[in-house]
Amino acid sequence: MACPICNKPSTPRYRPFCSKRCADVDLAHWLRGDYNIPGEVLDETPPEDEEKR
């Protein structure tokens, strides 16, 4: 399996990545919001009925 960041062969310690650096690069992409999962946007405000409880 190739590293999804740099396409070098992956290593068992960092699988699916080849190194800690590539794993950290991938984590940074997630933290910045570069990756997302498609779907409907959810309204995060609770319905008024639940607020009164």
N, CA, C and O atoms as a CHARMM CRD file, in Angstrom:
* protein
*
  212
    1    1 MET  N      0.84600  -1.17900   0.00000 PROA 1      0.00000
    2    1 MET  CA     0.00000   0.00000   0.00000 PROA 1      0.00000
    3    1 MET  C      0.89100   1.24200   0.00000 PROA 1      0.00000
    4    1 MET  O      1.87400   1.31200   0.73800 PROA 1      0.00000
    5    2 ALA  N      0.54500   2.19500  -0.81400 PROA 2      0.00000
    6    2 ALA  CA     1.32000   3.42800  -0.91000 PROA 2      0.00000
    7    2 ALA  C      0.79100   4.47200   0.07600 PROA 2      0.00000
    8    2 ALA  O     -0.39900   4.50900   0.38700 PROA 2      0.00000
    9    3 CYS  N      1.68900   5.30400   0.55200 PROA 3      0.00000
   10    3 CYS  CA     1.33800   6.39700   1.45300 PROA 3      0.00000
   11    3 CYS  C      0.39600   7.35100   0.71500 PROA 3      0.00000
   12    3 CYS  O      0.70300   7.76200  -0.40400 PROA 3      0.00000
   13    4 PRO  N     -0.74400   7.71300   1.31300 PROA 4      0.00000
   14    4 PRO  CA    -1.68200   8.60300   0.62500 PROA 4      0.00000
   15    4 PRO  C     -1.17100  10.04200   0.47700 PROA 4      0.00000
   16    4 PRO  O     -1.74000  10.81700  -0.29200 PROA 4      0.00000
   17    5 ILE  N     -0.11600  10.40700   1.19400 PROA 5      0.00000
   18    5 ILE  CA     0.41400  11.76200   1.10900 PROA 5      0.00000
   19    5 ILE  C      1.50200  11.86700   0.04700 PROA 5      0.00000
   20    5 ILE  O      1.46300  12.76800  -0.79100 PROA 5      0.00000
   21    6 CYS  N      2.49300  10.93400   0.07500 PROA 6      0.00000
   22    6 CYS  CA     3.64200  11.07100  -0.83300 PROA 6      0.00000
   23    6 CYS  C      3.82100   9.89100  -1.79700 PROA 6      0.00000
   24    6 CYS  O      4.71600   9.91400  -2.64100 PROA 6      0.00000
   25    7 ASN  N      2.99200   8.88400  -1.67600 PROA 7      0.00000
   26    7 ASN  CA     3.01500   7.69100  -2.54600 PROA 7      0.00000
   27    7 ASN  C      4.22000   6.77200  -2.35300 PROA 7      0.00000
   28    7 ASN  O      4.43600   5.87600  -3.16800 PROA 7      0.00000
   29    8 LYS  N      5.00800   6.97100  -1.30000 PROA 8      0.00000
   30    8 LYS  CA     6.07600   6.02000  -0.97800 PROA 8      0.00000
   31    8 LYS  C      5.43600   4.80000  -0.32200 PROA 8      0.00000
   32    8 LYS  O      4.29600   4.87800   0.13500 PROA 8      0.00000
   33    9 PRO  N      6.15200   3.67100  -0.26900 PROA 9      0.00000
   34    9 PRO  CA     5.58900   2.48400   0.40800 PROA 9      0.00000
   35    9 PRO  C      5.32600   2.77900   1.88600 PROA 9      0.00000
   36    9 PRO  O      6.13300   3.43500   2.54500 PROA 9      0.00000
   37   10 SER  N      4.19800   2.29500   2.40100 PROA 10     0.00000
   38   10 SER  CA     3.87100   2.53100   3.81000 PROA 10     0.00000
   39   10 SER  C      4.72500   1.64000   4.70100 PROA 10     0.00000
   40   10 SER  O      5.25400   0.62100   4.25700 PROA 10     0.00000
   41   11 THR  N      4.85200   2.03500   5.95400 PROA 11     0.00000
   42   11 THR  CA     5.58100   1.23500   6.94000 PROA 11     0.00000
   43   11 THR  C      4.58600   0.76600   7.99100 PROA 11     0.00000
   44   11 THR  O      3.62300   1.47400   8.28800 PROA 11     0.00000
   45   12 PRO  N      4.80300  -0.41900   8.55900 PROA 12     0.00000
   46   12 PRO  CA     3.84900  -0.94800   9.54400 PROA 12     0.00000
   47   12 PRO  C      3.62300  -0.00500  10.72700 PROA 12     0.00000
   48   12 PRO  O      2.50400   0.07700  11.23200 PROA 12     0.00000
   49   13 ARG  N      4.63900   0.69500  11.17300 PROA 13     0.00000
   50   13 ARG  CA     4.50200   1.56300  12.34300 PROA 13     0.00000
   51   13 ARG  C      3.54200   2.72500  12.09200 PROA 13     0.00000
   52   13 ARG  O      2.81500   3.12700  13.00100 PROA 13     0.00000
   53   14 TYR  N      3.52600   3.27000  10.87900 PROA 14     0.00000
   54   14 TYR  CA     2.69500   4.44300  10.57600 PROA 14     0.00000
   55   14 TYR  C      1.60600   4.14800   9.55700 PROA 14     0.00000
   56   14 TYR  O      1.01100   5.07700   9.01100 PROA 14     0.00000
   57   15 ARG  N      1.33800   2.89800   9.29500 PROA 15     0.00000
   58   15 ARG  CA     0.38300   2.50700   8.27500 PROA 15     0.00000
   59   15 ARG  C     -0.90400   3.28500   8.39500 PROA 15     0.00000
   60   15 ARG  O     -1.41700   3.37300   9.51000 PROA 15     0.00000
   61   16 PRO  N     -1.46000   3.84400   7.38000 PROA 16     0.00000
   62   16 PRO  CA    -1.15700   3.69100   5.96500 PROA 16     0.00000
   63   16 PRO  C     -0.09600   4.65600   5.46100 PROA 16     0.00000
   64   16 PRO  O      0.15000   4.72900   4.25700 PROA 16     0.00000
   65   17 PHE  N      0.53600   5.39900   6.36500 PROA 17     0.00000
   66   17 PHE  CA     1.54000   6.38600   5.96100 PROA 17     0.00000
   67   17 PHE  C      2.93300   5.77500   5.97000 PROA 17     0.00000
   68   17 PHE  O      3.13600   4.68000   6.49400 PROA 17     0.00000
   69   18 CYS  N      3.89400   6.49200   5.38500 PROA 18     0.00000
   70   18 CYS  CA     5.27200   6.00600   5.34000 PROA 18     0.00000
   71   18 CYS  C      6.09600   6.52400   6.50900 PROA 18     0.00000
   72   18 CYS  O      7.13900   5.95500   6.83000 PROA 18     0.00000
   73   19 SER  N      5.63600   7.60300   7.15400 PROA 19     0.00000
   74   19 SER  CA     6.41800   8.21000   8.23000 PROA 19     0.00000
   75   19 SER  C      5.51600   9.03200   9.13400 PROA 19     0.00000
   76   19 SER  O      4.35600   9.28800   8.81300 PROA 19     0.00000
   77   20 LYS  N      6.06500   9.43900  10.26200 PROA 20     0.00000
   78   20 LYS  CA     5.33300  10.30900  11.18600 PROA 20     0.00000
   79   20 LYS  C      5.02700  11.64900  10.51500 PROA 20     0.00000
   80   20 LYS  O      3.96700  12.23500  10.73700 PROA 20     0.00000
   81   21 ARG  N      5.95900  12.12300   9.69700 PROA 21     0.00000
   82   21 ARG  CA     5.74600  13.38900   9.00500 PROA 21     0.00000
   83   21 ARG  C      4.49100  13.34200   8.13900 PROA 21     0.00000
   84   21 ARG  O      3.66600  14.25500   8.19500 PROA 21     0.00000
   85   22 CYS  N      4.34000  12.28900   7.34100 PROA 22     0.00000
   86   22 CYS  CA     3.15500  12.18400   6.47900 PROA 22     0.00000
   87   22 CYS  C      1.88800  12.00900   7.31400 PROA 22     0.00000
   88   22 CYS  O      0.83500  12.52800   6.94200 PROA 22     0.00000
   89   23 ALA  N      1.96800  11.29100   8.43000 PROA 23     0.00000
   90   23 ALA  CA     0.81100  11.15200   9.31600 PROA 23     0.00000
   91   23 ALA  C      0.42800  12.51100   9.88400 PROA 23     0.00000
   92   23 ALA  O     -0.75700  12.83400   9.97400 PROA 23     0.00000
   93   24 ASP  N      1.41800  13.30700  10.26800 PROA 24     0.00000
   94   24 ASP  CA     1.14900  14.64800  10.80300 PROA 24     0.00000
   95   24 ASP  C      0.58500  15.58300   9.73700 PROA 24     0.00000
   96   24 ASP  O     -0.27700  16.41000  10.03400 PROA 24     0.00000
   97   25 VAL  N      1.05800  15.46000   8.51400 PROA 25     0.00000
   98   25 VAL  CA     0.52000  16.27600   7.41400 PROA 25     0.00000
   99   25 VAL  C     -0.95800  15.95500   7.22400 PROA 25     0.00000
  100   25 VAL  O     -1.77400  16.85900   7.04400 PROA 25     0.00000
  101   26 ASP  N     -1.30500  14.67200   7.26200 PROA 26     0.00000
  102   26 ASP  CA    -2.70100  14.26800   7.10900 PROA 26     0.00000
  103   26 ASP  C     -3.55000  14.79800   8.26200 PROA 26     0.00000
  104   26 ASP  O     -4.65800  15.28600   8.04100 PROA 26     0.00000
  105   27 LEU  N     -3.03600  14.70700   9.49000 PROA 27     0.00000
  106   27 LEU  CA    -3.76300  15.23400  10.64000 PROA 27     0.00000
  107   27 LEU  C     -4.00100  16.74000  10.48900 PROA 27     0.00000
  108   27 LEU  O     -5.08500  17.23100  10.80200 PROA 27     0.00000
  109   28 ALA  N     -3.00400  17.45900  10.01700 PROA 28     0.00000
  110   28 ALA  CA    -3.15000  18.90200   9.80500 PROA 28     0.00000
  111   28 ALA  C     -4.25100  19.19900   8.78500 PROA 28     0.00000
  112   28 ALA  O     -5.00200  20.16000   8.94800 PROA 28     0.00000
  113   29 HSD  N     -4.35000  18.38800   7.74500 PROA 29     0.00000
  114   29 HSD  CA    -5.42700  18.57300   6.75900 PROA 29     0.00000
  115   29 HSD  C     -6.79300  18.43600   7.42900 PROA 29     0.00000
  116   29 HSD  O     -7.69500  19.23300   7.17400 PROA 29     0.00000
  117   30 TRP  N     -6.94600  17.41600   8.29500 PROA 30     0.00000
  118   30 TRP  CA    -8.21500  17.23100   8.99100 PROA 30     0.00000
  119   30 TRP  C     -8.50200  18.41000   9.91700 PROA 30     0.00000
  120   30 TRP  O     -9.62400  18.91500   9.94700 PROA 30     0.00000
  121   31 LEU  N     -7.49500  18.85100  10.67300 PROA 31     0.00000
  122   31 LEU  CA    -7.70300  19.93000  11.63700 PROA 31     0.00000
  123   31 LEU  C     -8.03400  21.26400  10.96900 PROA 31     0.00000
  124   31 LEU  O     -8.76900  22.07400  11.53400 PROA 31     0.00000
  125   32 ARG  N     -7.49800  21.49600   9.77100 PROA 32     0.00000
  126   32 ARG  CA    -7.80500  22.73500   9.03500 PROA 32     0.00000
  127   32 ARG  C     -9.15300  22.66100   8.32600 PROA 32     0.00000
  128   32 ARG  O     -9.66800  23.67900   7.86500 PROA 32     0.00000
  129   33 GLY  N     -9.72200  21.47300   8.23700 PROA 33     0.00000
  130   33 GLY  CA   -10.99900  21.31900   7.55500 PROA 33     0.00000
  131   33 GLY  C    -10.85100  21.11000   6.06300 PROA 33     0.00000
  132   33 GLY  O    -11.80800  21.29900   5.31200 PROA 33     0.00000
  133   34 ASP  N     -9.65000  20.71800   5.61800 PROA 34     0.00000
  134   34 ASP  CA    -9.44400  20.47100   4.19300 PROA 34     0.00000
  135   34 ASP  C    -10.23400  19.25800   3.70800 PROA 34     0.00000
  136   34 ASP  O    -10.65300  19.20800   2.55200 PROA 34     0.00000
  137   35 TYR  N    -10.43400  18.29200   4.58200 PROA 35     0.00000
  138   35 TYR  CA   -11.21500  17.09900   4.25100 PROA 35     0.00000
  139   35 TYR  C    -12.60500  17.29000   4.83300 PROA 35     0.00000
  140   35 TYR  O    -12.77000  17.91800   5.87900 PROA 35     0.00000
  141   36 ASN  N    -13.59000  16.75000   4.15600 PROA 36     0.00000
  142   36 ASN  CA   -14.93200  16.76200   4.71400 PROA 36     0.00000
  143   36 ASN  C    -15.68800  15.55200   4.20300 PROA 36     0.00000
  144   36 ASN  O    -15.31900  14.94400   3.19800 PROA 36     0.00000
  145   37 ILE  N    -16.73400  15.22100   4.90400 PROA 37     0.00000
  146   37 ILE  CA   -17.57200  14.09300   4.54400 PROA 37     0.00000
  147   37 ILE  C    -18.85400  14.67700   3.96400 PROA 37     0.00000
  148   37 ILE  O    -19.54700  15.43800   4.63900 PROA 37     0.00000
  149   38 PRO  N    -19.17800  14.32600   2.71100 PROA 38     0.00000
  150   38 PRO  CA   -20.36500  14.90400   2.08100 PROA 38     0.00000
  151   38 PRO  C    -21.64200  14.52500   2.83500 PROA 38     0.00000
  152   38 PRO  O    -21.76600  13.42000   3.36300 PROA 38     0.00000
  153   39 GLY  N    -22.55100  15.43500   2.87200 PROA 39     0.00000
  154   39 GLY  CA   -23.83700  15.20000   3.51000 PROA 39     0.00000
  155   39 GLY  C    -24.57600  16.50800   3.69300 PROA 39     0.00000
  156   39 GLY  O    -24.07900  17.58000   3.35100 PROA 39     0.00000
  157   40 GLU  N    -25.76000  16.39800   4.23400 PROA 40     0.00000
  158   40 GLU  CA   -26.56600  17.59100   4.47100 PROA 40     0.00000
  159   40 GLU  C    -26.03700  18.34500   5.68200 PROA 40     0.00000
  160   40 GLU  O    -25.59000  17.73900   6.65600 PROA 40     0.00000
  161   41 VAL  N    -26.08900  19.65500   5.61400 PROA 41     0.00000
  162   41 VAL  CA   -25.69400  20.48600   6.74600 PROA 41     0.00000
  163   41 VAL  C    -26.80000  20.40700   7.79000 PROA 41     0.00000
  164   41 VAL  O    -27.97500  20.58400   7.47000 PROA 41     0.00000
  165   42 LEU  N    -26.42300  20.14300   9.03400 PROA 42     0.00000
  166   42 LEU  CA   -27.40100  20.04300  10.10700 PROA 42     0.00000
  167   42 LEU  C    -27.53300  21.37100  10.82500 PROA 42     0.00000
  168   42 LEU  O    -26.54200  22.06500  11.05200 PROA 42     0.00000
  169   43 ASP  N    -28.74700  21.71800  11.17700 PROA 43     0.00000
  170   43 ASP  CA   -29.00100  22.91100  11.97400 PROA 43     0.00000
  171   43 ASP  C    -28.67200  22.57000  13.41600 PROA 43     0.00000
  172   43 ASP  O    -29.29100  21.67500  13.99100 PROA 43     0.00000
  173   44 GLU  N    -27.71300  23.26000  14.01300 PROA 44     0.00000
  174   44 GLU  CA   -27.26100  22.92500  15.35200 PROA 44     0.00000
  175   44 GLU  C    -28.06100  23.61400  16.45400 PROA 44     0.00000
  176   44 GLU  O    -27.79200  23.37500  17.63100 PROA 44     0.00000
  177   45 THR  N    -29.03000  24.45600  16.11700 PROA 45     0.00000
  178   45 THR  CA   -29.83700  25.09900  17.14000 PROA 45     0.00000
  179   45 THR  C    -30.96700  24.15100  17.53500 PROA 45     0.00000
  180   45 THR  O    -31.62900  23.58300  16.66600 PROA 45     0.00000
  181   46 PRO  N    -31.19300  23.97500  18.84300 PROA 46     0.00000
  182   46 PRO  CA   -32.25100  23.06100  19.27300 PROA 46     0.00000
  183   46 PRO  C    -33.62400  23.64600  18.98700 PROA 46     0.00000
  184   46 PRO  O    -33.78200  24.86700  18.95900 PROA 46     0.00000
  185   47 PRO  N    -34.61200  22.79700  18.77600 PROA 47     0.00000
  186   47 PRO  CA   -35.98400  23.29500  18.57500 PROA 47     0.00000
  187   47 PRO  C    -36.43800  24.06600  19.82300 PROA 47     0.00000
  188   47 PRO  O    -35.97100  23.78500  20.92700 PROA 47     0.00000
  189   48 GLU  N    -37.34100  25.03100  19.65100 PROA 48     0.00000
  190   48 GLU  CA   -37.78700  25.87400  20.76300 PROA 48     0.00000
  191   48 GLU  C    -38.43800  25.06800  21.87600 PROA 48     0.00000
  192   48 GLU  O    -38.32700  25.44300  23.04300 PROA 48     0.00000
  193   49 ASP  N    -39.11200  23.97700  21.54900 PROA 49     0.00000
  194   49 ASP  CA   -39.77000  23.16100  22.57600 PROA 49     0.00000
  195   49 ASP  C    -38.75100  22.59700  23.55800 PROA 49     0.00000
  196   49 ASP  O    -39.02800  22.54300  24.75600 PROA 49     0.00000
  197   50 GLU  N    -37.59500  22.18200  23.09100 PROA 50     0.00000
  198   50 GLU  CA   -36.57300  21.58900  23.95300 PROA 50     0.00000
  199   50 GLU  C    -35.86600  22.65000  24.79600 PROA 50     0.00000
  200   50 GLU  O    -35.36200  22.33100  25.87300 PROA 50     0.00000
  201   51 GLU  N    -35.81600  23.89800  24.33800 PROA 51     0.00000
  202   51 GLU  CA   -35.15800  24.96300  25.08300 PROA 51     0.00000
  203   51 GLU  C    -35.93100  25.31100  26.35500 PROA 51     0.00000
  204   51 GLU  O    -35.32000  25.74700  27.33100 PROA 51     0.00000
  205   52 LYS  N    -37.24900  25.13200  26.37700 PROA 52     0.00000
  206   52 LYS  CA   -38.08200  25.51300  27.50600 PROA 52     0.00000
  207   52 LYS  C    -38.03100  24.51200  28.64900 PROA 52     0.00000
  208   52 LYS  O    -38.50500  24.81800  29.74300 PROA 52     0.00000
  209   53 ARG  N    -37.47400  23.32900  28.43300 PROA 53     0.00000
  210   53 ARG  CA   -37.42200  22.30500  29.48900 PROA 53     0.00000
  211   53 ARG  C    -36.45400  22.61900  30.55000 PROA 53     0.00000
  212   53 ARG  O    -36.30700  21.84800  31.49900 PROA 53     0.00000
